[in-house]
């Protein structure tokens, strides 16, 4: 597994997930429960992971769709 995206923006993770799943890439939102517990503060970022072999393609897909990634 490799981290693809880390954000506190509640709209980016579902959007990225939908795009990647539409392309057949399985994604894992690993901080969803922690983010729910502290959702009022917005301090805990959520992370999206993909399989190592899908990482390069996932990065390309998200960039093509205007989702900002931090290298």
Secondary structure, DSSP 8 states (H G I E B T S, - for coil): -EEEEEES-TTHHHHHHHHHHHTT--EEETTHHHHHHTTTT--S-EEEEE-HHHHHHHHHHHHHTT-----
